[in-house]
Amino acid sequence: MKYLIVGLGNIGSEYENTRHNIGFMVVDALADGQKFTLDKNAFLLELRNKGRTYVLIKPTTYMNLSGKAVSFHLKDQKIPLENLLVITDDLALPFGTVRIRKSGSDGGHNGLKSINESLGTNSYPRMRIGIDNKFPQGRQVDYVLSPFSSSEQQDLPQIISHCANACRDFGFFGIDKVMSEYNKNILGQ
């Protein structure tokens, strides 16, 4: 069985530890120090675990064109849509909250919007990780492209580990089991 795990984010050192790049952070945790290679529209790493193959990608197209990378690698790797898992930040969820769904709208997220348009559907699994919405009106872009606060950074390893475990279990147990086990606020808030 083969799975495509997509961490959404923006390439470049200026975006590295920003809220918008939490998808990249989860995929990096899954990689566990192994090196990605530059491939078509994405950094790519293939991992094998107990008969499962996980193709991890971090699109190099920037957030707004993520669909190009996802569409290409789904076809190139011959992975069925139900074996795709997209990981992204979500302003509408409190920090530390994880919501995994089988499908859904883009919720105003440009990365998901691009993927929906490229695939011609919104019926694919996604993991939304809450980054909160504590920003003044009109400052959303500055907020998502800023680093996590020092108190958030203390909780980030726990959140990322939880999400990485959910990605692994997605390949072994399927979306329904992962939704029932991992949809929660990790910080108990």
C-alpha positions, 0 to 999 in steps of 0.5 A, spaced: 500 500 500 502 506 498 500 513 501 501 520 499 502 525 505 503 532 503 505 537 508 503 544 506 507 550 507 512 555 503 519 554 501 525 559 504 528 560 510 524 566 512 518 561 512 521 556 516 518 556 523 512 560 521 505 558 523 503 557 515 508 551 515 506 547 520 504 542 515 512 542 513 514 541 520 509 534 521 512 531 514 519 533 517 518 529 523 515 523 519 522 524 515 526 523 522 532 526 519 532 523 513 533 527 507 528 530 502 530 530 494 528 535 490 523 532 485 517 535 480 514 541 484 516 538 491 521 536 496 520 528 496 522 522 501 519 515 500 519 511 507 517 504 508 514 501 514 511 494 515 509 493 508 506 500 507 510 506 503 509 513 505 511 518 499 512 525 503 512 531 499 513 538 501 510 542 495 516 547 492 510 551 489 508 556 495 502 555 498 497 558 493 499 553 487 500 547 492 495 543 487 500 542 482 505 538 486 499 534 489 496 532 482 502 531 479 505 526 485 498 522 485 498 521 478 506 519 478 506 515 484 499 512 482 496 513 489 489 513 489 485 519 492 483 516 498 490 514 500 492 522 500 493 526 506 494 533 506 496 537 512 495 544 513 494 550 518 487 552 520 486 559 523 479 557 525 481 552 530 484 553 537 492 552 538 493 545 539 486 542 536 487 537 530 481 536 526 482 530 521 476 529 515 475 525 509 473 531 505 471 538 506 471 545 503 477 549 503 475 554 509 478 560 505 485 556 505 489 558 499 493 551 499 486 547 500 483 551 494 489 550 489 488 542 491 481 542 490 481 546 483 487 541 481 484 535 483 477 537 481 474 535 488 474 536 495 473 529 497 480 527 500 483 526 507 486 532 510 488 534 517 487 541 519 492 543 525 489 549 529 494 555 529 488 560 533 486 567 530 489 572 535 491 577 530 488 584 529 483 585 524 487 586 517 493 582 519 491 575 518 497 574 513 502 577 518 500 572 523 500 566 519 507 568 516 510 569 523 513 564 528 509 561 533 510 565 540 515 562 545 509 559 549 506 556 543 513 553 541 514 549 548 507 545 546 509 545 538 513 538 539 507 535 542 502 537 537 507 535 531 508 528 534 501 527 535 500 529 528 506 525 525 503 519 529 496 520 526 499 520 519 503 513 520 496 510 523 493 513 517 496 508 513 495 502 517 488 503 520 485 508 515 481 514 516 475 513 520 480 510 526 485 516 525 479 521 526 476 517 532 483 517 535 486 523 533 481 529 533 482 532 539 485 538 542 492 535 544 493 541 550 486 539 553 483 546 552 
